[in-house]
Amino acid sequence: MKYLTNSSTTKALSLRERVVPNEVRGRVRGASLALIVLIAIPLFAALPPQDVVTLGSGVSSGLTVDVPVFIRDTSGTPLGIDQPFGSRIQSYSIKVDYSPASAIQSVTFTRAGITQSLTPAFESSPSSAGSISLLDTFDETTNLVPFTSNAALPGNQVAKLHFTFNPGTLQGTVVTLTLDPTLTQLSNQAGTTSETVNSSTLLLVNGSVIQTQDIPLLDPRVLILLGIVLALVAIRLRP
């Protein structure tokens, strides 16, 4: 009969110490992963449906470019064409920040698409350096906004941004368009129900504009010549 020496016993124990912790660690990892999955599934399942506001993207090879703005009416949200009277998307506030502001000479924000032919009960388009907003409210009885429920993304066009670039804008300039997550929201006509990013009922998708060619500066000599021509015309028209 052979007996393990102290050295053999030590090696056997050392091997066992290495193997057992590995098995334990594997079981712990498996249990942890299962726990994460069990926690994550209810969280994802609990996410409510969301309506979506989307800024399109544009490519410009000249001084101006139009960017469409969309709203997707998703069924099952607090507001929508699938909801009863008084709970439809009849009002929106959409604020867009654009950068760099130095690339843009002017911008307008107007109704388009399914809202173009409607008459708003209220409309405003305030602007400041680097941002512009569009606020519209429509009477649900006389000017129902005709959203298509669950339309393919990005949804129905409701407005458009019209940008004019500054002379001197370089080819390859990218103007980012970002929806303000606080001031962009949808509501019913009365304003008693709103969908916002904070309430997890509204999803925002940003856009951009790319200038594909240099916008030349106006030659100062042309400006001088134009001034002279206008002065001569004014003199000739004098009684």
CYANA upper distance limits for C-alpha pairs under 8 A (distance plus 0.5 A):
  4 LEU  CA      8 SER  CA      6.04
  4 LEU  CA      9 THR  CA      6.47
  5 THR  CA      9 THR  CA      6.62
  6 ASN  CA     10 THR  CA      6.60
  7 SER  CA     11 LYS  CA      6.82
  8 SER  CA     12 ALA  CA      6.69
  9 THR  CA     13 LEU  CA      6.64
 10 THR  CA     14 SER  CA      6.56
 11 LYS  CA     15 LEU  CA      6.65
 12 ALA  CA     16 ARG  CA      6.70
 13 LEU  CA     17 GLU  CA      6.62
 14 SER  CA     18 ARG  CA      6.85
 15 LEU  CA     19 VAL  CA      6.70
 16 ARG  CA     20 VAL  CA      6.42
 17 GLU  CA     21 PRO  CA      6.96
 18 ARG  CA     22 ASN  CA      7.09
 19 VAL  CA     23 GLU  CA      6.91
 20 VAL  CA     24 VAL  CA      6.70
 21 PRO  CA     25 ARG  CA      6.40
 22 ASN  CA     26 GLY  CA      6.62
 23 GLU  CA     27 ARG  CA      6.82
 24 VAL  CA     28 VAL  CA      6.66
 25 ARG  CA     29 ARG  CA      6.62
 26 GLY  CA     30 GLY  CA      6.70
 27 ARG  CA     31 ALA  CA      6.61
 28 VAL  CA     32 SER  CA      6.52
 29 ARG  CA     33 LEU  CA      6.64
 30 GLY  CA     34 ALA  CA      6.71
 31 ALA  CA     35 LEU  CA      6.66
 32 SER  CA     36 ILE  CA      6.72
 33 LEU  CA     37 VAL  CA      6.76
 34 ALA  CA     38 LEU  CA      6.67
 35 LEU  CA     39 ILE  CA      6.70
 36 ILE  CA     40 ALA  CA      6.48
 37 VAL  CA     41 ILE  CA      6.54
 38 LEU  CA     42 PRO  CA      7.70
 39 ILE  CA     43 LEU  CA      7.22
 40 ALA  CA     44 PHE  CA      6.72
 41 ILE  CA     45 ALA  CA      6.54
 42 PRO  CA     46 ALA  CA      6.39
 43 LEU  CA     47 LEU  CA      7.19
 47 LEU  CA    200 SER  CA      8.30
 48 PRO  CA     77 THR  CA      8.03
 48 PRO  CA    200 SER  CA      7.57
 48 PRO  CA    201 THR  CA      7.17
 49 PRO  CA     74 THR  CA      7.44
 49 PRO  CA     75 SER  CA      8.01
 49 PRO  CA     76 GLY  CA      6.78
 49 PRO  CA     77 THR  CA      6.21
 49 PRO  CA    201 THR  CA      7.01
 50 GLN  CA     74 THR  CA      6.83
 50 GLN  CA     77 THR  CA      6.65
 50 GLN  CA    200 SER  CA      7.48
 50 GLN  CA    201 THR  CA      4.99
 50 GLN  CA    202 LEU  CA      5.46
 50 GLN  CA    203 LEU  CA      6.62
 51 ASP  CA     71 ILE  CA      7.78
 51 ASP  CA     72 ARG  CA      6.12
 51 ASP  CA     73 ASP  CA      5.81
 51 ASP  CA     74 THR  CA      5.62
 51 ASP  CA     77 THR  CA      7.37
 51 ASP  CA    195 GLU  CA      8.45
 51 ASP  CA    201 THR  CA      6.85
 51 ASP  CA    202 LEU  CA      5.51
 51 ASP  CA    203 LEU  CA      6.70
 52 VAL  CA     70 PHE  CA      8.43
 52 VAL  CA     71 ILE  CA      6.04
 52 VAL  CA     72 ARG  CA      5.45
 52 VAL  CA     73 ASP  CA      7.54
 52 VAL  CA     74 THR  CA      8.25
 52 VAL  CA    154 PRO  CA      8.17
 52 VAL  CA    155 GLY  CA      8.44
 52 VAL  CA    202 LEU  CA      6.23
 52 VAL  CA    203 LEU  CA      5.21
 52 VAL  CA    204 LEU  CA      6.36
 52 VAL  CA    205 VAL  CA      7.96
 53 VAL  CA     69 VAL  CA      7.92
 53 VAL  CA     70 PHE  CA      6.18
 53 VAL  CA     71 ILE  CA      5.07
 53 VAL  CA     72 ARG  CA      7.03
 53 VAL  CA    154 PRO  CA      8.40
 53 VAL  CA    202 LEU  CA      8.04
 53 VAL  CA    203 LEU  CA      6.88
 53 VAL  CA    204 LEU  CA      5.57
 53 VAL  CA    205 VAL  CA      6.75
 54 THR  CA     69 VAL  CA      6.35
 54 THR  CA     70 PHE  CA      5.54
 54 THR  CA     71 ILE  CA      6.86
 54 THR  CA    154 PRO  CA      6.81
 54 THR  CA    204 LEU  CA      6.51
 54 THR  CA    205 VAL  CA      5.09
 54 THR  CA    206 ASN  CA      6.74
 54 THR  CA    207 GLY  CA      8.13
 55 LEU  CA     67 VAL  CA      7.74
 55 LEU  CA     68 PRO  CA      6.93
 55 LEU  CA     69 VAL  CA      5.33
 55 LEU  CA     70 PHE  CA      7.02
 55 LEU  CA    177 LEU  CA      7.87
 55 LEU  CA    179 LEU  CA      8.30
 55 LEU  CA    205 VAL  CA      6.64
 55 LEU  CA    206 ASN  CA      5.71
 55 LEU  CA    207 GLY  CA      5.45
 55 LEU  CA    208 SER  CA      8.47
 56 GLY  CA     67 VAL  CA      6.05
 56 GLY  CA     68 PRO  CA      5.70
 56 GLY  CA     69 VAL  CA      6.47
 56 GLY  CA     70 PHE  CA      8.17
 56 GLY  CA    206 ASN  CA      7.99
 56 GLY  CA    207 GLY  CA      5.82
 56 GLY  CA    208 SER  CA      7.76
 57 SER  CA     67 VAL  CA      6.55
 57 SER  CA     68 PRO  CA      8.20
 57 SER  CA    207 GLY  CA      5.46
 57 SER  CA    208 SER  CA      5.32
 57 SER  CA    209 VAL  CA      6.07
 58 GLY  CA     65 VAL  CA      7.23
 58 GLY  CA     66 ASP  CA      7.37
 58 GLY  CA     67 VAL  CA      6.30
 58 GLY  CA    208 SER  CA      7.00
 58 GLY  CA    209 VAL  CA      5.13
 58 GLY  CA    210 ILE  CA      6.91
 59 VAL  CA     65 VAL  CA      7.71
 59 VAL  CA    209 VAL  CA      6.17
 59 VAL  CA    210 ILE  CA      5.39
 59 VAL  CA    211 GLN  CA      6.60
 59 VAL  CA    212 THR  CA      7.40
 60 SER  CA     64 THR  CA      7.23
 60 SER  CA     65 VAL  CA      6.12
 60 SER  CA    209 VAL  CA      7.76
 60 SER  CA    210 ILE  CA      6.63
 60 SER  CA    211 GLN  CA      5.38
 60 SER  CA    212 THR  CA      6.43
 60 SER  CA    213 GLN  CA      8.36
 61 SER  CA    211 GLN  CA      6.53
 61 SER  CA    212 THR  CA      5.61
 61 SER  CA    213 GLN  CA      6.01
 62 GLY  CA    211 GLN  CA      8.22
 62 GLY  CA    213 GLN  CA      7.75
 62 GLY  CA    215 ILE  CA      7.60
 63 LEU  CA    164 THR  CA      6.04
 63 LEU  CA    165 PHE  CA      5.71
 63 LEU  CA    166 ASN  CA      8.08
 63 LEU  CA    167 PRO  CA      8.37
 63 LEU  CA    215 ILE  CA      7.46
 64 THR  CA    162 HIS  CA      7.57
 64 THR  CA    163 PHE  CA      5.96
 64 THR  CA    164 THR  CA      4.92
 64 THR  CA    165 PHE  CA      6.66
 65 VAL  CA    162 HIS  CA      6.41
 65 VAL  CA    163 PHE  CA      5.89
 65 VAL  CA    164 THR  CA      7.29
 66 ASP  CA    160 LYS  CA      7.02
 66 ASP  CA    161 LEU  CA      6.08
 66 ASP  CA    162 HIS  CA      5.07
 66 ASP  CA    163 PHE  CA      6.86
 67 VAL  CA    160 LYS  CA      5.98
 67 VAL  CA    161 LEU  CA      5.50
 67 VAL  CA    162 HIS  CA      6.99
 67 VAL  CA    209 VAL  CA      8.48
 68 PRO  CA    157 GLN  CA      7.10
 68 PRO  CA    158 VAL  CA      8.43
 68 PRO  CA    159 ALA  CA      6.64
 68 PRO  CA    160 LYS  CA      4.88
 68 PRO  CA    161 LEU  CA      6.91
 69 VAL  CA    157 GLN  CA      6.15
 69 VAL  CA    158 VAL  CA      6.54
 69 VAL  CA    159 ALA  CA      5.57
 69 VAL  CA    160 LYS  CA      5.90
 69 VAL  CA    161 LEU  CA      7.97
 70 PHE  CA    154 PRO  CA      6.58
 70 PHE  CA    155 GLY  CA      6.30
 70 PHE  CA    156 ASN  CA      5.80
 70 PHE  CA    157 GLN  CA      4.71
 70 PHE  CA    158 VAL  CA      6.07
 70 PHE  CA    159 ALA  CA      7.50
 71 ILE  CA    154 PRO  CA      7.42
 71 ILE  CA    155 GLY  CA      5.91
 71 ILE  CA    156 ASN  CA      5.98
 71 ILE  CA    157 GLN  CA      6.93
 71 ILE  CA    158 VAL  CA      7.21
 72 ARG  CA    147 PHE  CA      8.37
 72 ARG  CA    148 THR  CA      8.46
 72 ARG  CA    149 SER  CA      8.16
 72 ARG  CA    150 ASN  CA      7.39
 72 ARG  CA    151 ALA  CA      7.03
 72 ARG  CA    152 ALA  CA      8.47
 72 ARG  CA    153 LEU  CA      7.25
 72 ARG  CA    154 PRO  CA      6.61
 72 ARG  CA    155 GLY  CA      4.53
 72 ARG  CA    156 ASN  CA      6.52
 73 ASP  CA     80 GLY  CA      6.40
 73 ASP  CA     81 ILE  CA      7.84
 73 ASP  CA    147 PHE  CA      6.97
 73 ASP  CA    148 THR  CA      7.21
 73 ASP  CA    149 SER  CA      5.79
 73 ASP  CA    150 ASN  CA      6.39
 73 ASP  CA    151 ALA  CA      7.68
 73 ASP  CA    155 GLY  CA      7.55
 74 THR  CA     80 GLY  CA      7.52
 74 THR  CA    149 SER  CA      6.34
 74 THR  CA    150 ASN  CA      5.36
 74 THR  CA    151 ALA  CA      8.29
 75 SER  CA     80 GLY  CA      7.09
 75 SER  CA     81 ILE  CA      8.37
 75 SER  CA     82 ASP  CA      6.74
 75 SER  CA    149 SER  CA      6.57
 75 SER  CA    150 ASN  CA      6.67
 76 GLY  CA     80 GLY  CA      8.30
 76 GLY  CA     82 ASP  CA      8.15
 77 THR  CA    201 THR  CA      7.31
 78 PRO  CA     83 GLN  CA      8.13
 78 PRO  CA     87 SER  CA      7.59
 78 PRO  CA    193 THR  CA      8.08
 78 PRO  CA    194 SER  CA      8.48
 78 PRO  CA    195 GLU  CA      7.87
 78 PRO  CA    201 THR  CA      8.31
 79 LEU  CA     83 GLN  CA      6.88
 79 LEU  CA     87 SER  CA      5.63
 79 LEU  CA     88 ARG  CA      5.28
 79 LEU  CA     89 ILE  CA      6.15
 79 LEU  CA    187 SER  CA      7.67
 79 LEU  CA    188 ASN  CA      7.48
 79 LEU  CA    193 THR  CA      8.13
 79 LEU  CA    194 SER  CA      8.29
 79 LEU  CA    195 GLU  CA      8.03
 80 GLY  CA     87 SER  CA      7.08
 80 GLY  CA     88 ARG  CA      4.95
 80 GLY  CA     89 ILE  CA      6.06
 80 GLY  CA    147 PHE  CA      8.45
 80 GLY  CA    149 SER  CA      7.91
 81 ILE  CA     88 ARG  CA      6.07
 81 ILE  CA     89 ILE  CA      7.80
 81 ILE  CA    146 PRO  CA      8.18
 81 ILE  CA    147 PHE  CA      6.88
 81 ILE  CA    148 THR  CA      7.86
 81 ILE  CA    149 SER  CA      6.82
 82 ASP  CA     88 ARG  CA      8.35
 82 ASP  CA    149 SER  CA      7.43
 83 GLN  CA     87 SER  CA      6.21
 83 GLN  CA     88 ARG  CA      6.71
 84 PRO  CA     88 ARG  CA      7.74
 85 PHE  CA    140 GLU  CA      8.43
 86 GLY  CA    140 GLU  CA      8.11
 86 GLY  CA    188 ASN  CA      6.97
 86 GLY  CA    189 GLN  CA      7.55
 86 GLY  CA    190 ALA  CA      8.19
 87 SER  CA    188 ASN  CA      6.10
 87 SER  CA    193 THR  CA      7.90
 88 ARG  CA    187 SER  CA      8.10
 88 ARG  CA    188 ASN  CA      5.91
 88 ARG  CA    189 GLN  CA      8.19
 89 ILE  CA    145 VAL  CA      7.67
 89 ILE  CA    186 LEU  CA      6.95
 89 ILE  CA    187 SER  CA      6.16
 89 ILE  CA    188 ASN  CA      5.63
 89 ILE  CA    189 GLN  CA      7.90
 90 GLN  CA    137 THR  CA      6.35
 90 GLN  CA    138 PHE  CA      5.82
 90 GLN  CA    139 ASP  CA      7.61
 90 GLN  CA    140 GLU  CA      6.97
 90 GLN  CA    144 LEU  CA      7.51
 90 GLN  CA    145 VAL  CA      6.71
 90 GLN  CA    186 LEU  CA      8.43
 90 GLN  CA    187 SER  CA      6.94
 90 GLN  CA    188 ASN  CA      5.51
 90 GLN  CA    189 GLN  CA      5.51
 91 SER  CA    135 LEU  CA      7.99
 91 SER  CA    136 ASP  CA      5.99
 91 SER  CA    137 THR  CA      4.72
 91 SER  CA    138 PHE  CA      6.78
 91 SER  CA    186 LEU  CA      6.44
 91 SER  CA    187 SER  CA      5.63
 91 SER  CA    188 ASN  CA      6.24
 91 SER  CA    189 GLN  CA      6.25
 91 SER  CA    191 GLY  CA      8.24
 92 TYR  CA    134 LEU  CA      8.37
 92 TYR  CA    135 LEU  CA      6.29
 92 TYR  CA    136 ASP  CA      6.19
 92 TYR  CA    137 THR  CA      7.26
 92 TYR  CA    184 THR  CA      7.99
 92 TYR  CA    185 GLN  CA      6.35
 92 TYR  CA    186 LEU  CA      4.93
 92 TYR  CA    187 SER  CA      6.56
 93 SER  CA    133 SER  CA      7.63
 93 SER  CA    134 LEU  CA      6.40
 93 SER  CA    135 LEU  CA      5.02
 93 SER  CA    136 ASP  CA      7.31
 93 SER  CA    183 LEU  CA      7.10
 93 SER  CA    184 THR  CA      5.66
 93 SER  CA    185 GLN  CA      5.89
 93 SER  CA    186 LEU  CA      6.97
 94 ILE  CA    133 SER  CA      5.97
 94 ILE  CA    134 LEU  CA      5.85
 94 ILE  CA    135 LEU  CA      7.02
 94 ILE  CA    179 LEU  CA      7.71
 94 ILE  CA    180 ASP  CA      8.12
 94 ILE  CA    183 LEU  CA      7.25
 94 ILE  CA    184 THR  CA      4.94
 94 ILE  CA    185 GLN  CA      7.14
 95 LYS  CA    131 SER  CA      7.62
 95 LYS  CA    132 ILE  CA      6.36
 95 LYS  CA    133 SER  CA      4.63
 95 LYS  CA    134 LEU  CA      7.06
 95 LYS  CA    179 LEU  CA      6.30
 95 LYS  CA    180 ASP  CA      6.00
 95 LYS  CA    183 LEU  CA      6.68
 95 LYS  CA    184 THR  CA      6.10
 96 VAL  CA    131 SER  CA      6.04
 96 VAL  CA    132 ILE  CA      6.00
 96 VAL  CA    133 SER  CA      6.58
 96 VAL  CA    177 LEU  CA      6.85
 96 VAL  CA    178 THR  CA      6.02
 96 VAL  CA    179 LEU  CA      5.23
 96 VAL  CA    180 ASP  CA      6.62
 97 ASP  CA    130 GLY  CA      6.18
 97 ASP  CA    131 SER  CA      4.75
 97 ASP  CA    132 ILE  CA      7.18
 97 ASP  CA    176 THR  CA      8.50
 97 ASP  CA    177 LEU  CA      6.27
 97 ASP  CA    178 THR  CA      5.60
 97 ASP  CA    179 LEU  CA      6.85
 97 ASP  CA    180 ASP  CA      7.42
 98 TYR  CA    130 GLY  CA      5.74
 98 TYR  CA    131 SER  CA      6.41
 98 TYR  CA    175 VAL  CA      6.83
 98 TYR  CA    176 THR  CA      6.00
 98 TYR  CA    177 LEU  CA      5.20
 98 TYR  CA    178 THR  CA      6.90
 99 SER  CA    103 ALA  CA      8.38
 99 SER  CA    130 GLY  CA      6.89
 99 SER  CA    175 VAL  CA      5.79
 99 SER  CA    176 THR  CA      5.86
 99 SER  CA    177 LEU  CA      7.46
100 PRO  CA    104 ILE  CA      8.19
100 PRO  CA    130 GLY  CA      7.98
100 PRO  CA    175 VAL  CA      6.45
100 PRO  CA    176 THR  CA      7.96
101 ALA  CA    129 ALA  CA      7.34
101 ALA  CA    130 GLY  CA      5.37
102 SER  CA    166 ASN  CA      7.94
103 ALA  CA    165 PHE  CA      6.27
103 ALA  CA    166 ASN  CA      5.92
103 ALA  CA    169 THR  CA      6.40
103 ALA  CA    173 THR  CA      8.46
103 ALA  CA    175 VAL  CA      8.06
104 ILE  CA    163 PHE  CA      7.27
104 ILE  CA    164 THR  CA      6.40
104 ILE  CA    165 PHE  CA      4.97
104 ILE  CA    166 ASN  CA      5.74
105 GLN  CA    163 PHE  CA      8.20
105 GLN  CA    164 THR  CA      5.99
105 GLN  CA    165 PHE  CA      5.70
105 GLN  CA    166 ASN  CA      5.14
106 SER  CA    163 PHE  CA      6.55
106 SER  CA    164 THR  CA      5.75
106 SER  CA    165 PHE  CA      7.68
107 VAL  CA    132 ILE  CA      8.26
107 VAL  CA    161 LEU  CA      7.31
107 VAL  CA    162 HIS  CA      5.93
107 VAL  CA    163 PHE  CA      5.05
107 VAL  CA    164 THR  CA      6.75
108 THR  CA    132 ILE  CA      8.24
108 THR  CA    161 LEU  CA      6.22
108 THR  CA    162 HIS  CA      5.70
108 THR  CA    163 PHE  CA      7.34
109 PHE  CA    125 SER  CA      7.12
109 PHE  CA    132 ILE  CA      7.64
109 PHE  CA    133 SER  CA      7.45
109 PHE  CA    134 LEU  CA      6.68
109 PHE  CA    159 ALA  CA      7.60
109 PHE  CA    160 LYS  CA      6.37
109 PHE  CA    161 LEU  CA      5.17
109 PHE  CA    162 HIS  CA      7.05
110 THR  CA    125 SER  CA      8.39
110 THR  CA    134 LEU  CA      7.64
110 THR  CA    159 ALA  CA      6.04
110 THR  CA    160 LYS  CA      6.14
110 THR  CA    161 LEU  CA      7.20
111 ARG  CA    115 THR  CA      6.32
111 ARG  CA    116 GLN  CA      5.61
111 ARG  CA    158 VAL  CA      6.44
111 ARG  CA    159 ALA  CA      4.60
111 ARG  CA    160 LYS  CA      6.85
112 ALA  CA    116 GLN  CA      4.85
112 ALA  CA    157 GLN  CA      7.08
112 ALA  CA    158 VAL  CA      5.62
112 ALA  CA    159 ALA  CA      4.70
112 ALA  CA    160 LYS  CA      6.45
113 GLY  CA    156 ASN  CA      7.71
113 GLY  CA    157 GLN  CA      5.30
113 GLY  CA    158 VAL  CA      5.58
113 GLY  CA    159 ALA  CA      6.97
114 ILE  CA    118 LEU  CA      8.35
114 ILE  CA    145 VAL  CA      7.53
114 ILE  CA    146 PRO  CA      7.09
114 ILE  CA    147 PHE  CA      8.07
114 ILE  CA    156 ASN  CA      7.43
114 ILE  CA    157 GLN  CA      6.80
114 ILE  CA    158 VAL  CA      6.13
115 THR  CA    145 VAL  CA      7.14
115 THR  CA    158 VAL  CA      5.91
115 THR  CA    159 ALA  CA      7.84
116 GLN  CA    158 VAL  CA      7.94
116 GLN  CA    159 ALA  CA      8.24
118 LEU  CA    138 PHE  CA      8.35
118 LEU  CA    143 ASN  CA      6.52
118 LEU  CA    145 VAL  CA      8.33
119 THR  CA    138 PHE  CA      7.52
119 THR  CA    143 ASN  CA      7.24
120 PRO  CA    136 ASP  CA      6.78
120 PRO  CA    137 THR  CA      6.10
120 PRO  CA    138 PHE  CA      5.16
120 PRO  CA    139 ASP  CA      7.64
120 PRO  CA    143 ASN  CA      8.12
121 ALA  CA    136 ASP  CA      8.14
121 ALA  CA    137 THR  CA      6.11
121 ALA  CA    138 PHE  CA      5.71
121 ALA  CA    139 ASP  CA      6.72
122 PHE  CA    135 LEU  CA      8.18
122 PHE  CA    136 ASP  CA      6.15
122 PHE  CA    137 THR  CA      5.66
122 PHE  CA    138 PHE  CA      7.59
123 GLU  CA    134 LEU  CA      7.95
123 GLU  CA    135 LEU  CA      5.99
123 GLU  CA    136 ASP  CA      5.08
123 GLU  CA    137 THR  CA      7.14
124 SER  CA    133 SER  CA      8.39
124 SER  CA    134 LEU  CA      6.47
124 SER  CA    135 LEU  CA      5.72
124 SER  CA    136 ASP  CA      7.30
125 SER  CA    132 ILE  CA      7.36
125 SER  CA    133 SER  CA      5.69
125 SER  CA    134 LEU  CA      5.04
125 SER  CA    135 LEU  CA      6.79
126 PRO  CA    132 ILE  CA      6.50
126 PRO  CA    133 SER  CA      6.07
126 PRO  CA    134 LEU  CA      7.60
127 SER  CA    131 SER  CA      6.25
127 SER  CA    132 ILE  CA      4.66
127 SER  CA    133 SER  CA      6.72
128 SER  CA    132 ILE  CA      6.86
137 THR  CA    189 GLN  CA      6.82
138 PHE  CA    143 ASN  CA      6.29
138 PHE  CA    144 LEU  CA      7.50
138 PHE  CA    145 VAL  CA      7.95
138 PHE  CA    189 GLN  CA      7.03
139 ASP  CA    143 ASN  CA      5.69
139 ASP  CA    144 LEU  CA      7.18
139 ASP  CA    189 GLN  CA      7.06
140 GLU  CA    144 LEU  CA      5.08
140 GLU  CA    145 VAL  CA      7.97
140 GLU  CA    189 GLN  CA      7.26
147 PHE  CA    156 ASN  CA      7.08
148 THR  CA    155 GLY  CA      8.22
148 THR  CA    156 ASN  CA      7.65
150 ASN  CA    155 GLY  CA      8.17
151 ALA  CA    155 GLY  CA      5.68
151 ALA  CA    156 ASN  CA      7.79
165 PHE  CA    169 THR  CA      7.32
165 PHE  CA    215 ILE  CA      8.34
166 ASN  CA    215 ILE  CA      7.97
167 PRO  CA    215 ILE  CA      5.65
167 PRO  CA    216 PRO  CA      6.15
167 PRO  CA    217 LEU  CA      5.49
167 PRO  CA    218 LEU  CA      7.81
168 GLY  CA    214 ASP  CA      7.33
168 GLY  CA    215 ILE  CA      5.53
168 GLY  CA    216 PRO  CA      5.67
168 GLY  CA    217 LEU  CA      5.55
169 THR  CA    173 THR  CA      7.58
169 THR  CA    211 GLN  CA      8.41
169 THR  CA    214 ASP  CA      6.39
169 THR  CA    215 ILE  CA      5.68
169 THR  CA    216 PRO  CA      8.03
170 LEU  CA    211 GLN  CA      7.88
170 LEU  CA    213 GLN  CA      7.15
170 LEU  CA    214 ASP  CA      4.96
170 LEU  CA    215 ILE  CA      6.84
171 GLN  CA    211 GLN  CA      6.08
171 GLN  CA    212 THR  CA      5.49
171 GLN  CA    213 GLN  CA      4.62
171 GLN  CA    214 ASP  CA      4.94
171 GLN  CA    215 ILE  CA      8.07
172 GLY  CA    210 ILE  CA      6.85
172 GLY  CA    211 GLN  CA      5.93
172 GLY  CA    212 THR  CA      5.96
172 GLY  CA    213 GLN  CA      7.47
173 THR  CA    210 ILE  CA      6.32
173 THR  CA    211 GLN  CA      5.80
173 THR  CA    212 THR  CA      8.06
174 VAL  CA    208 SER  CA      7.32
174 VAL  CA    209 VAL  CA      6.22
174 VAL  CA    210 ILE  CA      5.05
174 VAL  CA    211 GLN  CA      7.00
175 VAL  CA    208 SER  CA      6.05
175 VAL  CA    209 VAL  CA      5.55
175 VAL  CA    210 ILE  CA      6.84
176 THR  CA    207 GLY  CA      6.89
176 THR  CA    208 SER  CA      4.90
176 THR  CA    209 VAL  CA      7.01
177 LEU  CA    206 ASN  CA      6.40
177 LEU  CA    207 GLY  CA      5.47
177 LEU  CA    208 SER  CA      5.49
177 LEU  CA    209 VAL  CA      8.07
178 THR  CA    206 ASN  CA      5.58
178 THR  CA    207 GLY  CA      7.17
179 LEU  CA    184 THR  CA      7.24
179 LEU  CA    204 LEU  CA      7.24
179 LEU  CA    205 VAL  CA      7.97
179 LEU  CA    206 ASN  CA      6.59
180 ASP  CA    184 THR  CA      6.16
181 PRO  CA    196 THR  CA      8.27
181 PRO  CA    197 VAL  CA      6.59
181 PRO  CA    204 LEU  CA      7.98
182 THR  CA    196 THR  CA      7.91
182 THR  CA    197 VAL  CA      7.66
182 THR  CA    198 ASN  CA      8.32
184 THR  CA    196 THR  CA      7.71
185 GLN  CA    194 SER  CA      7.29
185 GLN  CA    195 GLU  CA      6.19
185 GLN  CA    196 THR  CA      5.57
185 GLN  CA    197 VAL  CA      8.15
185 GLN  CA    202 LEU  CA      7.92
186 LEU  CA    194 SER  CA      6.07
186 LEU  CA    195 GLU  CA      5.66
186 LEU  CA    196 THR  CA      7.46
187 SER  CA    191 GLY  CA      6.09
187 SER  CA    192 THR  CA      7.86
187 SER  CA    193 THR  CA      6.02
187 SER  CA    194 SER  CA      4.72
187 SER  CA    195 GLU  CA      6.71
188 ASN  CA    192 THR  CA      7.20
188 ASN  CA    193 THR  CA      6.34
188 ASN  CA    194 SER  CA      7.36
195 GLU  CA    199 SER  CA      7.25
195 GLU  CA    200 SER  CA      8.35
195 GLU  CA    201 THR  CA      5.82
195 GLU  CA    202 LEU  CA      6.20
196 THR  CA    200 SER  CA      7.02
196 THR  CA    201 THR  CA      6.32
196 THR  CA    202 LEU  CA      5.56
197 VAL  CA    201 THR  CA      6.79
197 VAL  CA    202 LEU  CA      5.43
197 VAL  CA    203 LEU  CA      6.79
197 VAL  CA    204 LEU  CA      8.22
218 LEU  CA    222 VAL  CA      7.66
218 LEU  CA    223 LEU  CA      8.03
219 ASP  CA    223 LEU  CA      7.28
220 PRO  CA    224 ILE  CA      6.85
221 ARG  CA    225 LEU  CA      6.66
222 VAL  CA    226 LEU  CA      6.52
223 LEU  CA    227 GLY  CA      6.67
224 ILE  CA    228 ILE  CA      6.82
225 LEU  CA    229 VAL  CA      6.77
226 LEU  CA    230 LEU  CA      6.69
227 GLY  CA    231 ALA  CA      6.65
228 ILE  CA    232 LEU  CA      6.73
229 VAL  CA    233 VAL  CA      6.71
230 LEU  CA    234 ALA  CA      6.66
231 ALA  CA    235 ILE  CA      6.77
232 LEU  CA    236 ARG  CA      6.76
233 VAL  CA    237 LEU  CA      6.70
234 ALA  CA    238 ARG  CA      6.83
